[in-house]
Amino acid sequence: MYIFISLIIVLFLLNPVSALKCDKCHRDDKSLDKIFQERGIKNKEELLYKLKNGQKAKLHQHLTDEEINEAVKQMNLK
């Protein structure tokens, strides 16, 4: 029983979707896929510009470089 619970915890922690901080707010109609498509974000530079200068810049000001890089990696941006 303990092995099963430990396995579930490990799988949850290793799952990149659950580890991405963006997914806390960005889901359903506000998903990253939809936002990137609507705003034409195709690379890391465009994403950084939108995060720092966009309408919601204050909400994103505390994102670390590591968190942004993880989003770039998961969304397959160049």
C-alpha positions in Angstrom: 0.0 0.0 0.0 2.8 2.4 0.9 4.6 1.6 -2.3 1.5 2.5 -4.3 1.0 5.8 -2.6 4.7 6.6 -3.0 4.6 5.8 -6.7 1.6 8.1 -7.2 3.3 10.9 -5.4 6.5 10.5 -7.5 4.5 10.4 -10.7 2.7 13.5 -9.8 5.9 15.4 -8.9 7.5 14.3 -12.2 4.6 15.3 -14.3 5.7 18.5 -16.1 2.1 19.7 -16.6 1.4 19.7 -12.9 4.8 21.3 -12.2 4.2 24.3 -14.5 3.2 27.4 -12.4 1.3 28.9 -15.3 -1.3 26.1 -15.2 -2.5 27.4 -11.9 -4.3 30.3 -13.6 -4.1 29.4 -17.3 -6.7 26.7 -18.0 -9.7 26.2 -20.2 -10.4 29.3 -22.3 -7.3 31.0 -20.8 -4.9 28.1 -21.6 -1.4 28.9 -22.8 -2.1 27.3 -26.2 -5.0 29.6 -26.9 -3.3 32.7 -25.6 -0.1 32.0 -27.7 -2.2 31.4 -30.7 -4.4 34.5 -30.3 -1.4 36.8 -29.7 0.9 35.2 -32.2 3.6 34.3 -29.8 6.1 32.1 -31.7 9.3 32.4 -29.8 10.8 33.2 -26.4 11.5 36.8 -27.1 7.9 37.5 -28.0 6.8 35.8 -24.8 9.2 37.8 -22.7 8.0 41.0 -24.3 4.4 40.2 -23.6 5.1 39.2 -20.0 7.0 42.3 -19.2 5.1 44.9 -21.3 1.6 43.4 -21.8 -1.7 44.3 -20.1 -1.1 41.7 -17.4 2.6 42.5 -16.8 2.1 43.2 -13.1 0.6 39.7 -12.6 3.6 38.1 -14.2 6.4 40.3 -12.6 7.3 37.6 -10.1 7.9 34.8 -12.5 11.5 33.5 -12.4 13.6 32.9 -15.4 13.4 29.2 -14.6 9.6 29.3 -14.7 9.5 31.2 -18.0 12.0 28.8 -19.5 9.9 25.8 -18.4 6.9 27.4 -20.2 9.0 28.0 -23.3 10.1 24.4 -23.2 6.6 23.0 -22.7 5.1 25.1 -25.4 7.9 24.2 -27.8 8.9 27.8 -28.5 12.3 28.6 -30.1 
